[in-house]
Amino acid sequence: MQPATETGQIDTKTGQDERKSALDEWVSAQIGRPLSGQPASADASFRRYFRYKFVDGDGERSLIGMDAPPPQEDCRPFVRIAGLFADAGVHVPHILAQDLHRGFLLLPDMGTETWLTVLDEDNADQRFSHAIDALIRIQRVSQPNVLPVYDEALLRRELELFPEWYLKRHLGIEIDAGLRAELDTIFELLVARALSQGQVYVHRDYMPRNLMDSDPDPGIIDFQDAVYGPVSYDVTSLFKDAFISWPEQRVLGWLELYWQRARSAELPVPASFEQFLYDCDLMGAQRHLKVIGIFARICHRDGKPKYLQDVPRFAAYLRTVISRREQLAPLGALMDRVGL
């Protein structure tokens, strides 16, 4: 677990949360009255969010203070991408005030309910239709040389989280020459397919937990790691989520709906749905392996073991695509050997 002093949150001598106190003071100065925020949400990163409620001439108001302690977090990408996505016409929080040096932002309150808590079998078609439309709006304004590129180096760094943190650190498996060669063959296939796709803006975590139940719907958050990369990435993330799973036939229907609308919007998707699905399957495999590695890292480095409970969900996602893609048979054999 990260020591509290490294996160810059708790003073070990006084037991006081110094960053929270500083954020309260800063927000109070912005609003013009003394306020104390209440925890608004948990995060797998070092970022924290607090809700500040007060009454002014407009009635009851609620704002969100973000604490992103340097050097672990950097607010600048959040600020920049919020503006970029807002210009695309989607609902993202606009920046009310900022102190980038200290890592503080003041944001509108987009509510307390994420799609993770409001999605159900009956409303999923309508809500996912809205999410698809919002995603396409973002992708339509994509331009190169604006966001960091989701390049080969980044794709490979993400994939390496799986052997480094899950196989080696969590399972205690030695990465010998034979296993390394297997991993390299699998990774080469996944990286090459990702790089061959049309490139657009990629949120990188476009899933129900990061979509808010709001007006207009959805409100989109947690976009600070956005890049310029494979067109299939975000829509695959939307339906192969870390916290909620859907029957595969419904997923295939939603993917085809996205593909049809993306084609109409002249986005760089393949001419056939079958080819697009192949891209989604291999892109998903890259993401699923990365996420499994991240969950192991969050457990062993950051002392947050609960995320490992969702590893079987991602193993199931992998098994689904392995069953219809013979190119992924080596990955299935590896999973069999390590008990995943």
Secondary structure, 3 states (H helix, E strand, C coil): CCCHHHHCCECCCCCCEHHHHHHHHHHHHHHCCCCCCEEEECCCCCCEEEEEEEEECCEEEEEEEEECCCCCCCCHHHHHHHHHHHHCCCECCCCCEEECCCCEEEEECCCCCEHHHHCCCCCHHHHHHHHHHHHHHHHHCCCCCCCCECCHHHHHHHHHHHHHHHHHHHCCCCCCHHHHHHHHHHHHHHHHHHHHCCEEEECCCCCHHHEECCCCCCEECCCCCCEEEECCHHHHHHHCCCCCCCCHHHHHHHHHHHHHHHHHCCCCCCCCHHHHHHHHHHHHHHHHHHHHHHHHHHHHHHCCHHHHHHHHHHHHHHHHHHHHCHHHHHHHHHHHHHCC
